[in-house]
Amino acid sequence: MARIGLVAGYGELPIIFAKKAKEKGDTVIALGLKGITSEELSNYVEKIHWFEWGDLKKAMLLAVTERLRKIALLGKIKKESLFKDSKKFDEEAKKIMKSAGGKKDYAVLKGIANLLKTIGVEVIDPTPYLGELVPLKGVLTKRAPAQSEKDDIEYGREVASGLARFDIGQTVVVKDKTIIALEAAEGTDDTVRRGGKLVDGAFTVVKMARPDQDARFDIPLVGLDTVKTIAEFKGSVLALEEKKTLLMNQKEVIKLADEHNIAIIVL
């Protein structure tokens, strides 16, 4: 049995992690971000401490007070918060931003991990607790991609892999072997929405991991909202990377995709 800290962002993922950790007999102490973390998380952890976005010093103090040696970072944090809410950063957070040389996700999170290491806290890979969210390789839906869609998938896969190396996104929207939208700071769903507005449906969405993906800091994630957005703009295919992408609410996602004739494939 382990004692694990959980720094929780927005969404269901922190709750799923906490449930699975509890099943394994682990004790989870959550650090929740006010206005971001779901209050429901408190039902599945030993205790939860709340702190403000940017209050890194308090989070570190809580980790020491709770005798935490391992911490998982899970849940969404909107990238725009690094810009719009930067005035809320305490001195420790400002130092991380300065040493990171910018506000790229990986650089910032690696800086935080290095800082935590100085107080004896290790940031862990949470995927051993999330195995049920990893989809099997192959076609998940009733419909498989047509050949022209497979061509778009391969083209999008190549571009997405190259794009991810620059820490600027993991999603590509493709149609007729033409890039319609690339993910920047807005996230997967807004990227799909932006691309969908530019074409008359029948587009392909490809989501890949970075070549050097570090699951401690980021795990590509797709869920019901993404498929709803693809359906809204009459997209036709969603392609994910095997073993490196999580699929939330798989049964509901596949059911919705089938209803809208969307093919989902894990490469």
N, C-alpha and C positions, 0 to 999 in steps of 0.2 A: 504493500500500500504506500502511495506517495502523497505528499502534500504539495499541491500545485497552485500557483497563482494564475489567474486568468484576467488579462487586460482585455476588456470586452468593448467592441464597437457596436455598430448598428446591425440589426438583422437576427436571423434564427441561429446562425452558426455557433455563437457562444453557448446558447442553450443546449444545442445538440451535443457539443463537446462536454458540457457539465453533466448532462444525463449519462453519457457513456462513461465518463470518469467515475461517477457515483456507482454505476453498475460494476465497475472494476474494483470498487472499494477504496478509491482515492478520495482524498479530501481536497475540495476546491475552494480557494479563497478568491473572490472576484474583486476586481478594481473596476468600477463602473464610471463611465463618463456622463456627467449630468447632461440631460437633454439628448443623449445619443444612445446609450445602452438601454435595452428594454428592462423595465422594472420586473418583468416576469422572471428574469434570470435569478432573482433572489429566492425563488422556490426550489432551485436545483443546486444551490451551493451552500457551504457551511455558513458563510457570511459574505456580505458585500460591503465594500467601502466605496463611497462616492467622492469623486474629485472633479475639478474643472478641467476643461480642455486646455492643454498647455502647462498645467501645474505638475511638471515632471518631478520636481523636488519632493512634493508631497507623495507622489506615487512611489518614489524610491524609499521614502521614510516608512510608508505602509508595508512595503516588501520586507524591510528590515525588522519592523515591529512584529510582523506575522511570521518571522523566521522562514521566509520562502527562499528556496534554493533553485526552484525551477518555475518559469513563467511561460505561458502561452499567450500569443497575441492573435486575437481572432475577432472578426466582425468588420464591417465596412466603416471607413472614415472617408468622407468626401474629400477629394484632393483640393477642392476649392477652399477648404478650411485652413489649409496651410498658407493661403494668401489672405483671405478675408478676415480670418480670426488670429492673425499673427501677433496682434497687439496684446493678446491674452497670454502669450508665452512668458514663462518665468525665466530667470537668468540661465538656469541649466538648459532649458529648451532652446534658448537663443544661442547658447554655445554650440549645441548640436547642429543647429541650422548653419552656423558660421563654418564649422569644421567640415560639414557635408559639402560645402561649396555650391549650395543650391537647395532646391526643395524636391528633388527626385525621391520617390518612395524608398527605394532600396538604400540609397545613401543615408537618408535620415534614420531609417530603422536599424541599419547596421551601426550607426552612431549610438543609438539608444542601447542596443545590445552590448556594445563595447563598454558603455558607461555602467550598465547593470553588472557587467562582469567584474568591475572594480569593487563592487560590494558583495561579491560572491553569488550573484544570481545569474543563472543560465537561461537564455531564451530557447525553448524547445520546439521541435517539429511536432505539430499537433495531429498530423495525418494518421498515426496509429490508432487514434480515437475516432477517426472519421471514415473508416473503411467502407461502411455501408453507403456512402455517398459517391464512391468511385464507380462510374458506369463501366460495364463490360465492353470490350472491343466489338465493333460490328454495328449493324443497323438496328436501332432500337424501336423504330416505328414500323407500321404496316408497309409504308412506301419507302423504297430505296431510292437514292439519287439517280437521275437519268445520266447518260454519258456526258451531256453538255454541263450538267451540274457538277459531275465529278471533275471535269476540266476546270471549272471555277474553284472547286475545293482545292485542287492541287496548286493552282495559281495563288489563291488566297493563303494557303498554308506556307508557301515560300515567302510571300510578302510579310505575313504575320510573324514568322520566325525572325526575319530580318528586323522588323519593327521593334519587337520585344527586346532586342539587344540594346536598344537605346533608352530603355526604361520609359517609354512614352505610350505604352498601351499594348494590349494583347488581342484586340479584336479588329477584324477586317470585314468590310461589306463589299461583296463582289457581284458583278453581273456581266455576262458575256466577256469574261476574262478582262474586265476593266474594274479598277478600284473605284468604288463609289464613296466609301468613307473609311477613315483610319481612326482608331481610338486615340484620344489624347488624354486630357484630364477629366473628361466628363463621365466616363464609365461606359460599360457595355450597352446598357439599354438606351442611353441617349445617343450613342454612336449609331445604333440600329435605327433609331428614330430619325436621326439626321440623314442617314443614307436612304432610308425608305421614302423620305419626302422628295428625293431627287429622281426616282425611277417609278415606273408603273408596275410594281410588284415583281415577283419571280426572281428575287435576289438570294444570294447565299451569304450566310454569316459564318465566319471561321474564327474560332477562339483557340489560341495556342498559348503554351507556357513559354517563358523565356528559355533560351538555350541553357543558361546556368541557373535555372529556377531554384530558389532557396525557400522551401516550404515554411521555414520559421517566420518569414516576413510576408509572404503572399502566396495564396493558392487560387488560381483561376477558378471562378465560380459562376455557374449558370443556374437559373431557377425559373419558376413559373412566370415571373414578370418579364423575363427576357423573351420567352416563347409567346407571351401575350403581345409583346411589342412587335415581334416578327409577324404574328398573325394579323395584327392591326394594319400593317403596311403590306400585307399579302406577300410576304417573303416565302421562300420555298424550301430552304435547307439550313440546318444548323449542324456544323461540324466541330467536334471537340477532340482534344488530344488525349489519347489513352494514358491512364495512370497519373496524369498530371493535372487533370481538371475535375472539379467536383460538380455533381448534378444534384441539386436540391429537389425534394418532392418528386422523385422520378416517376411514380405512377401517374400523378396528376399532370406532369409535364408531357409524358407520352400520350396520355388520353387527349389532351388539348391539341397536341401536334397532329394526331390522327384526325381529329375533327376538322382541322384546317388544311389537311393534305400536306403537312410539312414533314420532310424527311429529316430525321436526326441520326447522325452517324458518328461513331467514336473511332478515330483513326489509330 
